[in-house]
Amino acid sequence: LPGAREALRIRRAALGPDRLMIGAAELAFARVLVDPSGVMRAAADAERTTA
C-alpha cells in the first residue's frame, strides 16, 4: 500500500513522566480489561457473602 505509507507519521510518545503511572494502572486493571463481567460477578458475590 504505497499510498498509505505516504500519510504515515511516526512520532515519539507524549506521555512523558506519566508513562510509568499509565503502565501501573494497566497492570492494576488487567483483570478487569480481560474479563469485565467476571470481575463484576466476583464483586457481587463477595458483597453478598459479607452483607
C-alpha positions as CSV (number, residue, x, y, z in Angstrom):
1,L,0.0,0.0,0.0
2,P,2.3,2.8,-1.2
3,G,-0.4,5.4,-0.8
4,A,-1.0,4.6,2.9
5,R,2.8,4.9,3.6
6,E,2.8,8.5,2.3
7,A,0.4,9.6,5.0
8,L,2.1,7.7,7.8
9,R,3.7,9.7,10.6
10,I,5.8,8.2,13.4
11,R,6.0,10.3,16.5
12,R,7.6,9.9,19.9
13,A,5.0,9.1,22.6
14,A,4.0,12.3,24.5
15,L,3.2,10.6,27.8
16,G,6.3,12.0,29.4
17,P,6.5,11.4,33.2
18,D,3.1,9.8,33.3
19,R,4.2,6.8,31.3
20,L,5.0,4.7,34.4
21,M,1.7,5.6,36.1
22,I,-0.2,4.6,33.0
23,G,1.7,1.2,32.9
24,A,1.0,0.7,36.6
25,A,-2.7,1.4,36.1
26,E,-2.9,-1.1,33.2
27,L,-1.4,-3.7,35.5
28,A,-3.8,-2.9,38.3
29,F,-6.8,-3.2,35.9
30,A,-5.5,-6.1,33.8
31,R,-8.1,-8.5,35.2
32,V,-11.0,-6.0,34.5
33,L,-9.7,-5.4,31.0
34,V,-9.6,-9.1,30.2
35,D,-13.0,-10.1,31.8
36,P,-15.1,-7.1,33.0
37,S,-18.3,-9.1,33.6
38,G,-16.4,-11.8,35.5
39,V,-14.9,-9.2,37.8
40,M,-18.4,-7.7,38.4
41,R,-19.8,-11.1,39.2
42,A,-17.0,-11.8,41.7
43,A,-17.5,-8.4,43.3
44,A,-21.3,-9.0,43.6
45,D,-20.7,-12.5,45.1
46,A,-18.2,-11.1,47.6
47,E,-20.7,-8.3,48.6
48,R,-23.4,-10.9,49.2
49,T,-21.2,-13.1,51.4
50,T,-20.1,-10.1,53.6
51,A,-23.5,-8.5,53.9
